[in-house]
Amino acid sequence: MCGIVACSGKGHSQDVVVEGLGKMQYRGYDSFGFALVTESGSLETSKSLESYHEEKILLPPSQVLLGHTRWATHGAVNLTNGHPHVDPRGNFALVHNGIVENFDDLRSKLTESGRIFITSTDTEVIVFLMAQQLAEVQLAHQLVKADLTHESQSANSSETNAQIHEFRILALSRLQKKLKGRNTLVFLFSDGHILGARQGSPLIVGQGEQGLFLASDVLAFAPQMRRCFAMSDGDIVSIKSQQLVLIREAAMVVPKWQEVDFDVLESSKDGHKHYMLKEILEQWSTIPQQLQIEPDTFDDLVDSCVKAPQVIVLGSGGAALVAKQVAWILRNIGGTRAIDIPAYEVDAYECMVNETDIVLAISQSGETADTLLAMEKLNLWGVKIACLVNMPLSTMTRSADLVFYNRCGPEECVLSTKSASAQLTFGYLLAHAIKGEFSVAKKDINLLSHQLSRQLVKSEMNVYQSVVACLKDTPNVFLLGTGKHLATAMIGALNIKEASYVHAEAFSAGELKHGVIALVEPNVPVILFIPKDDLYMKTVAAEVKTRGACVIAICESENTTINENIDYQLVIPGGGSILSAVIPCQLLAYYLAIARGVNPDRPRNLAKSVTVQ
Ligand code: GLU
């Protein structure tokens, strides 16, 4: 969802900012724009509805710039509604991530007082309110000064730069109190002063040899940054030239800079056409990264899981499905009472939640608004929370009691592939540790990684391309699994929907005769997950084949006997492991997207990091 970047450079910074905003594309966007102060001192903006191509973006030389990728929530996708928005006097430009929940109310009041809106965004409300607050703060100051000097004339023009910055900070802190919802804002004033305010959505401050940076995540300026810190909700940061001031609860505070290993945050397509394929194929190396668990924190989590009446696994979207599978693993391998709760439904489970439970909240970005909100509620209900994230410095890492990292490196494709298998692997390690068998899991994971390193190579992909031929022109695909493969089938259906826009739906195989079979007609592709030596799923294959389905079997081993009811067989790489069972559908989704002409890295309407509710 929306990406924000800003830079107050020591020299020309337009190229760095264009590159930085390019790195925010993975979050999902429908338009993008920049604001900058030119060398002659004027505030200028440029906006575009095109796809982001760094080489096509030509900005004038500038030291101070803002950039924004918009994921529209209010107002159509057009240039007028695109960010940055400039105040009517041209004093400042604003970029915004979030939703002003009381936007209707604020807009009616502003309209009544004579403001004329030119966009349909909620953001324009913020522009008018900021202009209003600035005027009020300045006026109050002049009145006080005039009172003291009895010379209101001379009071008008004598503010120092420092005072002007203070007025702006005061105006912004008053503005923050008027906005409801999660709204992170960055202003660029025509004198090159940058003001950032975080509420809900992330904002990282970085420092490097080329200057000071602000961004929605550390990836934007990873190559430029030497150190950084994450702002907290309510914080304001003021940047002018190379001076940085952090304000928390109306007082100046000293930032807690952190050194991050920025090199591991560099990503490339490694010669592949799309990040998605690169990220699928590198799972042989990301899965064993989970073995690097922080020992003390992990012992604490294991101990809590052993003692807690219930382990609650929490997530949103793809992570909610991973949570379902992790809960299955914790129950069936760890022997623990574990349930999964989709974060957006947490209220419905309140009566089941005990103070002594333990929560494992899963999110690749660590910024998922729905999961953060559910964590806040669980926290209020007194429950201990562990989080599992991939992105360093993310919001969840600051609101959880125990923090775990997947260490997969950046996942640029909107779909979760390597992060999903990493999250599952963490669950697998946890389940074994609960049983006192961590070393068994460790051995399994090392073996799995070894097998995947030989099997996840391009030369093994032909089989997926031939299966795609039967999926390419179909309106519907059904996926059936049971037990350990039910959540895997659901994850697979989500991958296919997201990457290729083919309607894919997963069900427990047990549901077939209770309804789904009505939808099975000649040539409908049905993907079945068939465990080793399983007779039940083979019966299911016969039942759908009888009705003319095109049956694609995803098997745990090549030895699974194929019969006339199965049209295509795919084998789960890595010896049929429950952790790599997600890979065949990831590959199907990828090749299906390619066959249907969809860019799988940037599917329409989707955002990687869903930072609004
Ligand atoms: N609500 C704002 C809009 O629709 C900001 C959206 C965003 O976070 O990108 O323009």
Residues whose N, C-alpha, C, O or C-beta is under 5 A from the ligand:
A	BS01	LIG	C2 T69 R70 W71 A72 T73 H74 N81 H96 N97 G98 I99 T121 D122 T123
